[in-house]
């Protein structure tokens, strides 16, 4: 067998493992080894932290949403960490604060980035639990109680809510919806067996004593769960605690979001190499490498598959696979054209969404290689 065929089979096997093999393995493992959750009805003091930069369009609705939560008033405070906002964000928060002393605003000196103002708020918070949430995320009335109930288990250090995206009817949102259903399947399986090491920045709760200052170049949804795992605590995804967030409604928005998440999470994951050590954290390391690092390398793997397959096709070998790849990428181009025109894309849209996600992975890794910092939201 030629070296080209060996390489092609190896690359195809790795691709199949990343996208099919690992999810199947972790799903079966979760069914066999899922741990029993411990919950109670306790009401620890919770500090809601909302990082905001120029959120005048959504901050009022967010504060109203927080005030409507079914949680004891004397066990709740709401901190808006304004990241150098130049619009009416601070004024709107001030108006709410005047009528409800549980609400207060902390303002950074200049732009500190999302992680910077979250660190500022965490230092000032009085809660036993910190609930980090985004200005555009809508939280049902029972979510705080559901999340807080998980901390009856002393081994639990951080709990994320399950995010449902309000996709609407546009093709971009629908295409990415399939990706996020796949992602949350993996997160829930890893959560069930106690190896989850990622979180949802839209809504997650952490014990205050486990909160470590977030380096400004990393995201809270990446670095906080990693640090919690390093300290020996569990990270959970709670399927009963569901929150709602907006999905990007254009190709450009989705690409920017994917690039930002990949860059911050890739750099953050590599900054905690101990968790990648299979001798210290064997199953957690497997999850991080398979779920995160290898998946983010998929675009490079796809490129290698195409190059090797093309070389074989020129020698009249593996022609069918080469044709299949060309057809797939052709379908992605059709999906791109339909989505750009906001037309129904069907299966073409799913092909394009897969390619768009991988383009985001590639550009995100490129930013890390160039040492470009991302502090945006």
C-alpha positions as CSV (number, residue, x, y, z in Angstrom):
1,X,0.0,0.0,0.0
2,X,1.4,3.4,-1.0
3,X,2.2,6.1,1.6
4,X,-0.6,8.3,0.1
5,X,-3.2,5.6,0.8
6,X,-1.9,5.1,4.3
7,X,-2.1,8.8,5.0
8,X,-5.6,9.1,3.5
9,X,-6.9,6.2,5.7
10,X,-5.2,7.7,8.8
11,X,-6.7,11.2,8.2
12,X,-10.2,9.7,7.4
13,X,-10.0,7.6,10.6
14,X,-9.1,10.6,12.7
15,X,-11.9,12.7,11.1
16,X,-14.4,9.9,11.8
17,X,-13.2,9.6,15.4
18,X,-13.5,13.4,16.1
19,X,-17.0,13.8,14.7
20,X,-18.6,10.3,15.1
21,X,-16.4,8.0,17.2
22,X,-15.8,10.1,20.2
23,X,-19.5,11.3,20.5
24,X,-20.7,7.7,20.2
25,X,-18.1,6.5,22.8
26,X,-18.9,9.3,25.3
27,X,-22.6,8.9,24.8
28,X,-22.5,5.2,25.6
29,X,-20.2,5.8,28.6
30,X,-22.6,8.4,29.9
31,X,-25.4,5.8,29.8
32,X,-23.3,3.3,31.6
33,X,-21.6,5.5,34.2
34,X,-23.9,8.5,34.7
35,X,-23.7,9.8,38.3
36,X,-26.7,10.6,40.4
37,X,-27.3,14.3,40.9
38,X,-27.7,15.7,44.4
39,X,-30.1,18.6,44.7
40,X,-31.7,20.5,47.5
41,X,-33.9,23.6,47.9
42,X,-31.3,25.7,49.5
43,X,-31.0,29.4,48.8
44,X,-27.4,30.6,49.1
45,X,-26.7,34.3,48.5
46,X,-26.3,34.8,44.8
47,X,-24.6,37.7,43.1
48,X,-25.7,38.1,39.5
49,X,-22.9,39.6,37.4
50,X,-23.7,41.2,34.0
51,X,-20.8,42.3,32.0
52,X,-22.0,45.1,29.6
53,X,-20.5,47.4,27.0
54,X,-22.9,49.8,25.3
55,X,-26.0,47.6,26.0
56,X,-28.6,50.4,26.2
57,X,-30.9,48.4,23.9
58,X,-31.0,45.4,26.2
59,X,-29.9,46.3,29.7
60,X,-33.3,47.5,30.9
61,X,-35.0,44.3,29.8
62,X,-32.2,42.3,31.3
63,X,-32.6,43.9,34.7
64,X,-36.3,43.5,34.6
65,X,-35.8,39.9,33.9
66,X,-33.4,39.5,36.8
67,X,-35.9,41.2,39.2
68,X,-38.6,38.8,38.1
69,X,-36.7,35.7,39.2
70,X,-38.3,33.5,41.9
71,X,-35.5,33.8,44.5
72,X,-35.5,35.3,48.0
73,X,-35.0,39.1,47.7
74,X,-32.6,39.1,50.6
75,X,-30.4,36.5,49.0
76,X,-29.9,38.3,45.7
77,X,-27.8,41.1,44.4
78,X,-27.3,42.3,40.8
79,X,-24.1,43.9,39.7
80,X,-23.8,45.4,36.2
81,X,-20.1,45.7,35.3
82,X,-20.0,48.4,32.7
83,X,-16.9,48.1,30.5
84,X,-16.4,51.8,29.6
85,X,-19.9,52.2,28.1
86,X,-20.4,55.4,26.2
87,X,-24.1,55.1,25.6
88,X,-27.0,55.2,28.1
89,X,-26.2,51.9,29.7
90,X,-24.9,53.4,33.0
91,X,-27.8,55.8,33.2
92,X,-30.4,53.1,32.7
93,X,-28.8,51.0,35.4
94,X,-28.7,54.0,37.7
95,X,-32.4,54.5,37.3
96,X,-33.1,50.8,38.2
97,X,-30.7,51.1,41.2
98,X,-32.5,54.1,42.5
99,X,-35.7,52.0,42.9
100,X,-34.0,48.8,44.0
101,X,-30.9,48.8,46.2
102,X,-30.0,45.2,45.2
103,X,-28.9,46.6,41.8
104,X,-25.6,48.4,41.6
105,X,-23.2,49.4,38.9
106,X,-19.4,49.1,38.7
107,X,-17.6,50.9,36.0
108,X,-14.1,50.1,34.7
109,X,-11.5,52.7,33.9
110,X,-11.5,52.6,30.1
111,X,-12.0,49.3,28.2
112,X,-11.1,46.3,30.3
113,X,-12.7,43.7,28.2
114,X,-15.4,41.3,29.4
115,X,-13.1,39.2,31.6
116,X,-11.7,42.4,33.1
117,X,-15.0,43.7,34.3
118,X,-16.1,40.3,35.5
119,X,-13.0,40.2,37.7
120,X,-13.9,43.7,39.0
121,X,-17.4,42.6,39.9
122,X,-16.3,39.3,41.4
123,X,-14.0,41.2,43.8
124,X,-16.9,43.3,45.0
125,X,-19.7,40.6,45.1
126,X,-21.0,39.5,48.4
127,X,-22.7,36.3,47.2
128,X,-21.7,32.7,48.1
129,X,-22.4,31.9,44.4
130,X,-21.6,34.1,41.4
131,X,-24.0,33.9,38.5
132,X,-22.4,35.1,35.3
133,X,-24.8,36.0,32.5
134,X,-24.9,38.1,29.3
135,X,-27.0,41.2,28.8
136,X,-29.0,39.6,26.0
137,X,-29.6,36.3,27.7
138,X,-33.2,35.8,29.1
139,X,-33.5,33.7,32.2
140,X,-36.7,31.9,33.2
141,X,-37.9,32.6,36.7
142,X,-36.8,29.2,38.2
143,X,-33.3,29.0,36.8
144,X,-31.4,30.4,39.8
145,X,-33.0,27.9,42.2
146,X,-32.3,25.1,39.8
147,X,-28.7,26.0,39.4
148,X,-28.1,26.7,43.1
149,X,-29.6,23.3,44.0
150,X,-26.7,21.5,42.3
151,X,-24.3,22.9,44.9
152,X,-25.8,20.6,47.6
153,X,-23.2,18.3,46.3
154,X,-19.9,19.6,47.8
155,X,-18.0,18.1,44.8
156,X,-19.7,20.5,42.4
157,X,-17.9,23.8,41.7
158,X,-19.5,25.2,38.6
159,X,-22.9,24.7,36.8
160,X,-23.9,25.9,33.4
161,X,-27.5,26.4,32.2
162,X,-28.5,24.8,28.9
163,X,-28.8,27.5,26.2
164,X,-31.6,27.5,23.7
165,X,-31.0,29.9,20.8
166,X,-34.0,31.9,19.5
167,X,-33.2,31.2,15.9
168,X,-36.2,32.6,14.1
169,X,-36.6,31.6,10.5
170,X,-33.4,32.7,8.8
171,X,-31.2,30.1,7.2
172,X,-28.0,31.0,9.2
173,X,-29.6,30.4,12.5
174,X,-31.2,27.2,11.5
175,X,-28.0,25.8,10.1
176,X,-26.1,26.6,13.3
177,X,-28.9,25.2,15.4
178,X,-27.9,21.7,14.3
179,X,-24.3,22.4,15.4
180,X,-25.3,23.6,18.8
181,X,-27.6,20.5,19.4
182,X,-24.6,18.4,18.6
183,X,-22.4,20.4,21.0
184,X,-24.8,20.2,23.9
185,X,-25.2,16.5,23.4
186,X,-21.4,16.2,24.0
187,X,-21.5,18.6,27.0
188,X,-24.3,16.8,28.7
189,X,-22.6,13.4,28.2
190,X,-19.4,14.7,29.7
191,X,-21.3,16.3,32.5
192,X,-23.1,13.1,33.3
193,X,-19.8,11.2,33.8
194,X,-18.1,14.0,35.6
195,X,-15.4,15.1,33.1
196,X,-16.9,18.2,31.6
197,X,-14.4,21.1,31.5
198,X,-16.2,23.8,29.6
199,X,-19.1,26.1,30.4
200,X,-21.7,28.4,28.9
201,X,-20.9,32.0,29.2
202,X,-24.5,33.0,28.7
203,X,-25.5,31.7,32.1
204,X,-23.3,29.8,34.6
205,X,-22.9,29.7,38.4
206,X,-19.7,29.2,40.3
207,X,-18.8,29.0,44.0
208,X,-17.2,32.3,44.9
209,X,-14.2,30.7,46.6
210,X,-13.4,28.9,43.4
211,X,-13.5,32.0,41.2
212,X,-10.0,32.8,40.0
213,X,-9.1,36.1,38.3
214,X,-9.6,35.5,34.5
215,X,-6.6,36.6,32.4
216,X,-7.9,39.2,30.0
217,X,-7.2,37.3,26.8
218,X,-9.3,34.3,27.8
219,X,-13.0,33.8,28.1
220,X,-15.0,33.0,31.3
221,X,-16.7,30.0,29.7
222,X,-13.4,28.4,29.0
223,X,-11.0,29.3,31.8
224,X,-13.3,29.1,34.8
225,X,-14.4,25.5,34.2
226,X,-10.8,24.5,33.6
227,X,-9.7,26.1,36.8
228,X,-12.5,24.4,38.7
229,X,-11.5,21.0,37.4
230,X,-7.9,21.7,38.3
231,X,-9.0,22.3,41.9
232,X,-10.7,18.9,42.0
233,X,-14.3,20.0,41.6
234,X,-16.9,18.9,39.1
235,X,-18.3,21.0,36.3
236,X,-22.0,20.3,35.4
237,X,-24.3,21.2,32.6
238,X,-27.9,21.3,33.9
239,X,-30.5,20.2,31.3
240,X,-33.4,21.4,33.5
241,X,-32.0,25.0,33.8
242,X,-32.7,26.4,30.3
243,X,-32.0,30.0,29.3
244,X,-32.6,31.7,26.0
245,X,-30.1,33.6,23.9
246,X,-29.9,35.2,20.5
247,X,-28.3,33.4,17.6
248,X,-26.3,35.3,15.0
249,X,-28.5,36.2,12.0
250,X,-25.9,36.7,9.3
251,X,-23.0,34.8,7.9
252,X,-20.5,37.5,9.0
253,X,-21.9,37.6,12.6
254,X,-21.7,33.8,12.9
255,X,-18.1,33.8,11.6
256,X,-17.0,36.5,14.0
257,X,-18.6,34.6,16.9
258,X,-16.9,31.3,15.9
259,X,-13.5,33.0,15.4
260,X,-13.7,34.7,18.8
261,X,-14.8,31.6,20.7
262,X,-12.1,29.5,19.1
263,X,-9.3,31.9,19.7
264,X,-10.1,32.5,23.3
265,X,-10.9,28.8,24.1
266,X,-7.9,27.4,22.2
267,X,-5.5,29.7,24.0
268,X,-7.2,29.2,27.3
269,X,-7.2,25.4,27.0
270,X,-3.5,25.3,26.2
271,X,-2.8,27.6,29.2
272,X,-3.8,24.7,31.5
273,X,-1.6,21.9,30.3
274,X,-2.0,19.8,33.5
275,X,-5.6,19.0,32.4
276,X,-4.2,17.6,29.1
277,X,-2.0,15.2,31.0
278,X,-3.6,11.7,30.8
279,X,-1.7,10.5,33.8
280,X,-3.3,13.2,36.1
281,X,-6.7,13.6,34.5
282,X,-7.1,10.6,32.1
283,X,-10.7,10.9,31.0
284,X,-10.8,14.7,31.3
285,X,-7.7,14.9,29.1
286,X,-9.4,12.6,26.6
287,X,-12.5,14.9,26.5
288,X,-10.5,18.1,26.1
289,X,-8.3,16.7,23.4
290,X,-11.2,15.0,21.5
291,X,-14.0,17.5,22.1
292,X,-11.9,20.7,21.8
293,X,-8.4,20.6,20.4
294,X,-8.9,17.9,17.7
295,X,-12.2,19.4,16.6
296,X,-10.6,22.9,16.2
297,X,-7.9,21.2,14.0
298,X,-10.6,19.8,11.7
299,X,-10.0,22.4,8.9
300,X,-6.4,21.5,8.7
301,X,-7.4,17.8,8.6
302,X,-9.9,18.4,5.8
303,X,-7.3,20.2,3.8
304,X,-4.9,17.3,4.2
305,X,-7.6,14.8,3.2
306,X,-8.4,16.8,0.1
307,X,-4.7,17.2,-1.0
308,X,-3.8,13.5,-0.5
309,X,-7.1,12.4,-2.1
310,X,-6.4,14.6,-5.1
311,X,-2.9,13.2,-5.5
312,X,-4.4,9.7,-5.5
313,X,-7.2,10.7,-7.9
314,X,-4.6,11.8,-10.4
315,X,-3.3,8.2,-10.3
316,X,-6.9,7.0,-10.8
317,X,-7.2,5.9,-7.2
318,X,-9.9,6.9,-4.6
319,X,-11.7,8.8,-7.4
320,X,-15.1,8.3,-5.8
321,X,-14.1,9.9,-2.5
322,X,-12.6,12.9,-4.4
323,X,-15.8,13.4,-6.3
324,X,-17.8,13.2,-3.1
325,X,-15.6,15.9,-1.5
326,X,-16.1,18.2,-4.6
327,X,-19.8,17.6,-4.5
328,X,-19.9,18.4,-0.7
329,X,-18.0,21.7,-1.1
330,X,-20.2,22.5,-4.1
331,X,-23.3,22.0,-1.9
332,X,-21.6,24.3,0.7
333,X,-21.2,27.1,-1.9
334,X,-24.9,26.8,-2.9
335,X,-25.8,26.9,0.8
336,X,-23.7,30.1,1.2
337,X,-25.4,31.7,-1.7
338,X,-28.9,30.9,-0.4
339,X,-28.0,31.9,3.2
340,X,-26.5,35.2,2.0
341,X,-29.8,35.9,0.2
342,X,-31.7,34.8,3.3
343,X,-33.4,32.0,1.4
344,X,-34.2,28.5,2.6
345,X,-31.1,26.4,2.2
346,X,-32.1,22.9,3.5
347,X,-29.3,20.4,3.3
348,X,-27.1,22.9,1.4
349,X,-27.3,25.1,4.5
350,X,-26.0,22.3,6.8
351,X,-23.1,21.7,4.4
352,X,-22.3,25.4,4.5
353,X,-22.7,25.7,8.3
354,X,-20.2,22.9,8.7
355,X,-17.7,24.7,6.5
356,X,-18.4,28.0,8.1
357,X,-17.7,26.6,11.6
358,X,-14.4,25.1,10.4
359,X,-13.4,28.4,8.7
360,X,-14.0,30.0,12.1
361,X,-11.8,27.3,13.8
362,X,-9.0,28.0,11.3
363,X,-9.2,31.8,11.6
364,X,-9.4,31.5,15.4
365,X,-6.3,29.4,15.6
366,X,-4.5,31.8,13.3
367,X,-5.3,34.6,15.7
368,X,-3.7,32.6,18.5
369,X,-0.6,31.9,16.4
370,X,-0.3,35.6,15.7
371,X,-0.8,36.3,19.5
372,X,-3.8,38.6,18.8
373,X,-5.8,39.3,21.9
374,X,-9.6,39.3,21.8
375,X,-11.5,41.2,24.5
376,X,-14.8,41.8,22.7
377,X,-18.1,40.3,23.7
